[in-house]
């Protein structure tokens, strides 16, 4: 199975090796990310029922939806450093099992206070998952392939909504009242269980790196490990940081962290409130709401793949990231301007999802151009930590706006402005340093 762009390779063995790794790892990792993203955003559907059951105001819901990221951010850097120390397969498996149990426990929420507590604990449990996977992928793929690899992995986000939105609507409308549980309680139970089960599978399925992979031939292992080692040596020779202290001093790390903050503010602001936006447009059926909610993220999935492959083919990162994000900001403004017209508003939200997700996938290729070893783990976790504060702030801000004005369009304008500021930070990045290996020389990112 050829998941990667064949123009990325110079020899048949190289193409065979990396496509074999992609075919083995990416479908499983995408599945894990689908479960991860679904477990963190299905609260948007639960809100349509549980708000009345547990006494949640719009502002309280926004705070609780966002407080997940407060717990998530507190433990991301320690989690990524621990992954590198104890091995990926054990640590990722541990994360999955614990968050699955807490996600199922969300069915026990009976008050705003409990809602805040369980959302915080879910964030703590899931901390380190996606930055851990980003770090894990650097063990298998060189920098020149990571935009399309990241885009394929991040397919889990839109796929989770495309599948999960109709599924959540169906579960809530079908199982409500069964065994005296509300529909939203069944949704948390049914959608939380797979994380726990897949965590057990994860421990036996994943390898810590190419050297441990019995399913690769010795020739394939040599192709991969030699290029990765050569890339690391070249990065160190060019001045790429390899210590934790290098991350704290490098402006690229902080500028990328703010860019990530802006993109995640836009992404989660839309994701957590999209079911409510659709309902406010006059769609009252839970199943229909779920199907319509899936449309923008279906478009986003296509945009991620197209832009990711184009970025790798051109060997350019920064402008692919910035222009895609600005298109996403334009989509938010379009949706806000025509907030009462469902077709135009949905078109704007689709453009927003496509631009934000495509920019997000390209952005995550950049840390490995500046840092190696423990510094790469720390930089990825730092970006995720600061970035996910956007996931905390945006839903809360939209909740306050909704409660104060009974409208969400003003909140979408604010999100667009935050994205623009994030891309201005990206423009301020010093010239990107790319890998100097012969195989990757043509793919050095350009500013």
DAZIPE-V192117 format. One line per field, one symbol per residue. phi: phi as a letter, one per 40 degrees, with the letter a starting at -180 (. if undefined). psi: psi as a letter, one per 30 degrees, with the letter a starting at -180 (. if undefined). A space follows every 50 residues. Layout:
phi: ???
psi: ???
This chain:
phi: .ccbccccbbbcccccccccccccccdcccdccdccccccbccccddcbc dccbgccccccdcccccdccccccbccdccccdccchcccccccdccccc cccccdcccbadccccccccccccccdgcccccdcdcccbbcdcbccccc ccccddcccdccccccccccccccbdgcfgbcdccccccccccdcccccc cdccccbcadcccccbccccdcdccccccccccccccchccbbdcccccc cdccccccdcdcccccccdcccbcdcdcccchccccccdcccdccdcccc cccdccccccccccgbbccccccccccccccccccccbccbccccccccc cccccccccdccdcccdccbbbgdccccccccdcccdccccccccccccc ccccbgbbcccccccccccccccccccccddccbcbcdcbdcbccbc
psi: kjflkffflfleeeeeeeeeeeeeeeeeeeeeeeeeeefffffeeeefef eeeghkleeeeeeeeffefeeeefgeeeeeeeefefkeeeeeeeeeeeee eeeeffffkgleeeeeeeeeeeeeefkfdefeeeeeffffklefffeeee eeeffeeeeeeeeeeeeeeeeefefkfkhgkleeeeeeeeffeeeeefee eeefellfleffjffkleeeeeeeeeeeeeeeeeeeefgkkglefeeffk feeeeeeeeeeeefeeefeeeffeeeeeefggjfkeeeeeeeefeefeee eeeeeeeeeeeeefgkeeeeeeeeeeeeeeeeeeeefhffjeeeeeeeee eeeeeeeeeeeeeffeefffllbeeeeeeeeeeeeeeffefeeeeeeeee eeeefglfeeeeeeeeeeeeeefeeeffklkkklkgleffefgkkk.
